[in-house]
Amino acid sequence: MSKSTPKSSPNHTSSLGIATKELWQREWQVKQQGAVQWLYPLVLFLVIITLFPLAVGSEPQLLHRLGVPAVWIAALLSLVMGVDGLFKPAMDNGTLAQLVVSRTSLPLWVLIRLTIHWIFSSGLVALMSLLAVPLFGLSWGEAGALLASIILGSPMLLMLSAISSSLTLSLKNGAVLVPLIALPIQLPVLIFATGAVDLYATGLNGLPILALLAAGSIISVLVMPWVIAMTLKMAWLN
């Protein structure tokens, strides 16, 4: 006997697409309304990479050697600085409660919210990392490898930061604990990313490490929104 394979309902698919579009439009408008808040991490990134050469000195070889770690540390700190406002406003203004009560897909909302946050934070930071060419004397090839490492590694960093933010959401001084939780588990990403750029600078193949970063980010994007959504729901219930 032939068995018919189950197919997803067209109505379900269309409703999911409509819900995704509505959530995206709403979160995009919310992000644009808080333009000042998402500019703070970008300003912090610019301040760090601009003041770093002034503090270290004008020796070209030293600046070149410290350029990649300095840019990545600035990117990591700017990313951690911006995660405090990921879910706290939604908890305070009742958006999270509305999503839970209306049975909206929390993982989908988390994924959309983090994607938009990534565009306004890590995406812009990756572009600004090209400033390492005039500030630290990196070649355009090294700057391209640095940009690629930030683009491939930052989604995983953002997911780890979002988990830290969701875990401390119900705490009174949770914003202070977010960097303490996030930074230690983000250090391996920082080490692998800077190592990939160093390999490229020495003429070796850094593509395997970049591929490892990309695989970690893909797994994080597929798995972490469900974990974060469950944590947010528990924080709302408490």
C-alpha positions in Angstrom: 0.0 0.0 0.0 1.3 3.4 -0.9 1.5 5.9 2.0 0.8 9.5 1.4 3.5 11.8 2.8 2.2 14.5 5.1 2.4 18.0 3.7 2.2 21.3 5.4 -1.1 23.2 5.0 -0.9 26.1 2.6 -2.9 28.2 5.0 -0.4 27.4 7.8 2.5 28.4 5.5 0.9 31.7 4.5 -0.1 32.6 8.1 3.5 31.9 9.2 4.7 34.2 6.4 2.3 36.9 7.4 3.2 36.6 11.0 6.9 36.8 10.1 6.4 39.9 8.0 4.3 41.7 10.8 6.9 40.9 13.5 9.7 42.1 11.2 8.0 45.4 10.4 7.2 46.0 14.1 10.6 45.2 15.4 12.2 47.3 12.6 10.1 50.3 13.6 11.0 49.8 17.3 14.7 49.6 16.4 14.5 52.8 14.4 12.7 54.6 17.2 15.5 53.8 19.6 18.2 55.1 17.2 20.2 56.8 20.1 20.5 53.5 22.0 21.9 51.4 19.2 24.4 54.2 18.4 26.1 53.9 21.8 27.8 50.6 21.0 29.0 51.9 17.6 30.4 55.1 19.3 32.2 52.8 21.9 33.7 50.8 19.1 35.0 53.9 17.3 36.4 55.4 20.6 38.3 52.2 21.4 39.9 51.6 18.0 40.7 55.4 17.7 42.3 55.7 21.2 44.2 52.4 21.0 46.9 53.7 18.6 47.3 56.8 20.7 47.9 54.8 23.8 50.2 52.2 22.3 52.3 54.6 20.2 53.2 55.2 16.6 55.5 52.2 16.0 54.2 50.6 12.8 55.1 47.0 13.6 53.6 47.1 17.0 50.4 48.7 15.7 50.2 46.1 12.9 50.6 43.2 15.4 48.0 44.5 17.8 45.5 45.7 15.2 43.4 42.6 14.8 43.0 41.8 18.6 42.2 45.5 19.3 39.4 45.6 16.7 38.0 42.3 17.9 38.1 43.4 21.5 36.3 46.6 20.6 33.7 44.7 18.6 33.2 42.3 21.5 32.8 45.0 24.1 30.4 47.0 21.9 28.3 43.9 21.3 28.1 43.1 25.0 27.2 46.7 25.8 24.2 46.6 23.5 22.5 43.4 24.7 21.0 44.9 27.9 18.2 46.4 25.9 17.3 43.2 23.9 14.5 41.9 26.1 14.2 44.2 29.1 12.0 46.9 27.3 9.8 44.1 26.0 9.3 42.8 29.5 8.7 46.2 31.0 6.2 47.5 28.4 4.2 44.3 28.2 5.2 43.2 24.7 6.6 39.9 26.0 3.4 39.2 27.9 1.3 40.0 24.9 3.3 37.6 22.7 3.0 34.8 25.2 -0.8 35.3 25.7 -1.5 35.6 22.0 0.5 32.4 21.4 2.8 34.0 19.0 5.9 32.0 18.2 8.5 33.3 20.7 11.5 31.6 18.9 10.5 33.4 15.7 10.2 36.7 17.6 13.5 36.2 19.2 15.2 35.3 15.9 13.7 38.4 14.2 14.7 40.7 17.1 18.2 39.4 17.2 18.6 39.6 13.4 17.6 43.2 13.4 19.9 43.9 16.3 22.7 42.2 14.5 22.2 44.4 11.4 22.4 47.6 13.5 25.3 46.4 15.7 27.6 43.7 14.4 26.9 44.4 10.8 27.9 48.0 11.0 30.8 47.1 13.3 32.1 44.7 10.6 32.0 47.6 8.0 33.8 50.0 10.4 36.5 47.4 11.0 37.9 48.5 7.7 39.2 51.5 9.6 42.0 49.2 10.8 43.7 49.8 7.5 44.6 53.5 8.2 44.7 53.2 12.0 46.8 50.0 12.4 48.4 49.7 9.0 46.7 46.4 8.0 46.6 45.5 4.3 43.3 45.3 2.6 43.5 41.6 2.4 44.0 41.4 6.2 41.2 43.8 6.7 38.9 41.7 4.5 39.8 38.6 6.5 39.0 40.6 9.7 35.7 41.7 8.3 34.8 38.1 7.3 35.7 36.8 10.8 33.5 39.4 12.4 30.6 38.7 10.1 30.9 34.9 10.6 31.6 34.9 14.3 29.4 37.7 15.6 26.1 35.8 15.2 27.4 33.2 17.7 28.6 36.0 20.0 25.1 37.7 19.8 23.3 34.5 20.7 25.6 33.9 23.7 25.0 37.4 24.9 21.2 37.1 24.3 21.2 34.0 26.5 23.0 35.9 29.3 20.5 38.7 28.9 17.5 36.4 29.1 18.9 34.6 32.2 19.3 37.8 34.1 16.1 39.4 32.9 14.1 38.8 36.2 17.0 40.0 38.4 17.1 43.5 39.8 20.6 44.3 38.8 20.8 41.9 35.9 22.5 44.3 33.5 25.6 44.2 35.6 25.8 40.4 35.4 25.4 40.1 31.6 29.0 40.9 30.8 30.3 38.7 33.6 28.3 35.7 32.2 28.8 36.5 28.5 32.5 37.4 28.2 34.0 34.1 29.5 32.0 32.0 27.1 32.7 34.3 24.2 36.5 34.2 24.6 36.9 31.0 22.4 35.2 32.8 19.5 37.6 35.7 19.9 40.6 33.4 20.0 39.6 31.5 16.9 38.7 34.6 14.9 41.9 36.4 15.6 43.8 33.2 14.9 42.2 32.9 11.4 43.3 36.5 10.5 46.8 35.8 11.8 47.0 32.7 9.6 46.0 34.7 6.6 48.6 37.4 7.5 51.4 34.8 7.6 50.4 33.3 4.3 48.6 30.2 5.7 45.1 29.0 5.1 42.7 30.4 7.6 39.5 29.2 5.8 39.0 26.1 8.0 38.8 28.3 11.1 36.4 30.7 9.3 34.3 27.7 8.3 34.3 26.6 11.9 33.1 30.0 13.0 30.4 29.9 10.3 29.2 26.4 11.4 29.1 27.6 15.1 27.0 30.6 14.1 24.6 28.5 12.0 24.1 26.0 14.8 23.6 28.9 17.3 21.0 30.6 15.0 19.1 27.3 14.6 19.1 26.3 18.3 19.6 29.3 20.5 16.3 31.1 19.7 14.3 28.2 21.2 16.5 28.2 24.3 16.1 32.0 24.7 12.4 31.8 24.1 12.0 29.2 26.9 14.1 31.3 29.2 12.0 34.4 28.5 8.8 32.6 29.1 10.1 31.3 32.5 11.2 34.9 33.4 7.7 36.2 32.5 6.0 33.5 34.6 8.2 34.3 37.6 
